[in-house]
Amino acid sequence: MAASSTPGGAVPSAPRPTPVVLRHPAWQAHWIGPKPPQPNTGAGLAPPDSRAPFARYLFRTSFTLDAVPDVVPARITADSRYVVLVNGRESGRGPIRSQPRRLTYDDLDLAPFAVPGENTLVVLVTYYGHANAFWQPAAANATLGRDAVLLFEADLGDRLLATDGSWQVLDPGAWQLAPSSGIDGIPVECLDARELPADWKTGASDAAWHPAQLVPATHLGSMARTQPPTDPYGPLLPRPIGPLDGDRLTATAATVAAPVVTPDDPHPVMRVRAYLSGPTGPTGPVTSRAAFPLELNPGPGRSQHLVVDMGRIVCGLVTLDLDAPRGARVDLMYREAPHAPGVPEALSVPNIGARYTARGFDDSFEAVEVNGFRYIHALVSADGPVRIDRITVREHLYPRVGNAYFKSSDPELDALYTAGVRTVALNSHDAFTDCPTREQRAWVGDGVVHQMVHLTTSTDWRLAWRYLELGNSPRADGILPMSVVGEIEQGGGTTIPDWSLHWLHGVHNLYRYTADRDRLAELAPTARRVLAWYLPYLTADGVLSDVPEWNLVDWSSVFATGASSILTALWARGLREYADISTLLNNRGDAAWAAGLWERARAGFDIFWDEGRGTYRDHIVRGTPQLATSQAAGAAAIVSGLAPVDRWNRIIDRVMDPARLVTRSWIGGDGTYDEQKILDELRGVRRVDWDAEEEIVRAEPFLSYLVHDAAALTGRTADLVRSLRSWSVFLHDGYDTFGECWGWGSPVHGWSATPTRDLVTHILGVTPGEPGFGRARIAPAYQVLERAEGAVPTPAGLLSVSFDTAGVEVDSPVPYVLVLPDGEEGEHGPGRMRLAFA
């Protein structure tokens, strides 16, 4: 072999934003609200007896600049959300989701929006009133935390502009929320523009503004303080992630139906749905294809339906520009999939959309809420002509940073890499979300896959850390909520315990990729409490049994009742990972504690082994081994280290044998969630309709990350690649993302994106060789591809690898170990090197 070497360059691992620093580190601004505070009784010792309902308020002030400086630093936060406009131009929106006592603020620079002379600043503040998928109300004191509040200050050079009693507020009463039900968590906004001044963005000089009110914290010891830090919002923390952004996408054409009489409904989505399912829906009058601008003329008592296909799933803020008579109404319904006339709506169809009522001039609907969809159905009702000039979507997503990539001699695998990147992008908001369309919740288990994709495809790892920080919100007993920040965490009810173990795996991922001792030390106590939560369910044999609450594991039909091999193995993986972290933190006592429990689990785990079938059973009930086996059970046994190495190949032979795999779910199938299966599950009824002795229940896309890890550890990359190809089923008819489950669920679910991570770590073969990437390990899967190349983020910059049948080339900013096709390993320093195969 011949070798050559040249120095390699480093790329920053995260962008460095322009610092926005105010001269006064302590807040000078005051909390202001729309109404005089009305303290309840109780001196702040009990929860408030009431909270304000949903509302949107406008706050305004003005300032004068002789000249615009290079930077006008500002910072802002609000409860619940804000959009700030300077001279009518949006200059920021937030704050990001957080638990109320960990409320964050945003740094802004107003200079790009300011002008010499008079400037107008308007802030639209939303107060949700009731918890939803991404916000929960504060545990209010007698005044603060019960209604909308705003906090803002900007350094104008010679003076500070700060919220105080000189600001003005307007309650236009223009926005309402449609009623929600079931698992609906995304607000459906209804805007009556007749109640909103057309020039509201620039200050609405003729509107009935009144003075904003200072809102003090009112409780024993508060001293009626109106400036942070205050209860119930804590110290106010700086925003830990970058800004969200995206392209503006324009719909080019629509399908338009003839005017018909349509049913009325107070909910815009239900009204559109009633039209689609009724006799005058798409199967009725003839529809035609038309380009924008669209000329419509519904007529008195009638409506016209139009549908727009964005061509792929998009996620962001909808804008609809129109010219319509006063009182004209546009009801919007956002859909993931095309409408199928005559087919009943699936249980999982999102109830998302909006309503706009026209003022009759200067009309434009600009969404405040972020929505994900592919199709927009609009039902336009008006007595006179309506012209819809354009429909656009400004995507509002966390950006992928840097030039990481993967490409190979196999176009199918390249398409999977790209699809996973897009899938995670659509679920990277101010947190990792399950889906952009139906829920937008931050599930603490789902996000581990998003995190691994970020670590392997983006040089900005701040959202990967934020996933852990946001999830670090344990219940009083130490386990994590299944979803954080929202109605689920606020309720404090049933959780998915194993989701906490995936969160712990996320902590271990950052141990491997960054070795940031300070940040890991903040998370380690919660990781230990999660592991300790399981101890009451540990048997004398060292395995977990009869673990309560919702032991989901995966949407596949796995068993976790009785003594569970899967839960035991996931817990044991967590123990090993916590021991690693504790060792890095020089916490020898906890490392020994975790290692001891892992050893107990290893010693007892053999009770699940089935020698005849060469894999591990899902569970044992009252001492009786049960027949069911699954990919989840076999894979978890390998990745936890509980299965002896000499069994690994037998396990993979069994659980990745395509001829044995069956796809089953306890709650879904045939395109959607199954209502009867869900009712059966609630009653404790599970129907095994497969040959449990011979067949293996296949993991759904989420837990497939564990299956692929097990295959990679066993050296079975060919089986792994064959499995990856299954994800191609999602990529059809313009859909370029991975769906929730095999054959059902949403078409874009972040937890399904493991192929992207797998191609980087298991095929290109780049992983941390030691904690913090002080040394990389490069072990390409030479045998499965003729050629592959890519660039992978490390804290020191991008690491590039390419290989083909002639040799391998590496350009690395860190030392690395390179594994060759014959298994030989060699150590190399930073720089570029090419090795030719003999």
Secondary structure, DSSP 4 states (H G I P E B T S, - for coil): --EEEE------SS--PPP---S-SS-----EESS---PPSSTTSS--S----SEEEEEEEEEEESS--S--EEEEEEESEEEEEETTEEEEEEPPP--GGG-EEEEEE-GGG--SEEEEEEEEEEE-SS--SS-------SSTTSS-EEEEEEE-SSSEEE-STT-EEE----EEE----TT--S--EEEEGGGS-TTGGGT-TTS--EE-EE----STT-TT--SSSBTTTBT-EE--S---B--EEE--EEEEEPPB-----SSHHHHHHHHHHSTTSTTSS-EEEEESSEEE---TT-EEEEEEEEEEEEEEEEEEEEE--TT-EEEEEEESS---TTSPPPTT----EEEEE--SSS-EEE-SS-EEEEEEEEEEE-SS-EEEEEEEEEE-BPPP-S--EEEES-HHHHHHHHHHHHHHHTTBSSSB-S-TTTT--EETTTHHHHHHHHHHH-S--HHHHHHHHHH----TTSPPPSEESSHHHHHT----HHHHHHHHHHHHHHHHHT--HHHHHHHHHHHHHHHHHTGGGB-TTS-BBS--S---S-SB----SSEEHHHHHHHHHHHHHHHHHHHHTT-HHHHHHHHHHHHHHHHHGGGGEETTTTEEBSEEETTEE-S-BBHHHHHHHHHTT-S-GGGHHHHHHHHT-TTTEE--BSSEETBEE-HHHHHHHHTT-----S-TTT-EEPPPTTTHHHHHHHHHHTT-HHHHHHHHGGGGGG--TT--S--SSSSBS-S--GGG-HHHHHIIIIII-EEESSGGGSSEEE---TTT-S-EEEEEEETTEEEEEEE-SSEEEEEESS-EEEE-TTS-EEEE-SEEEEEE--
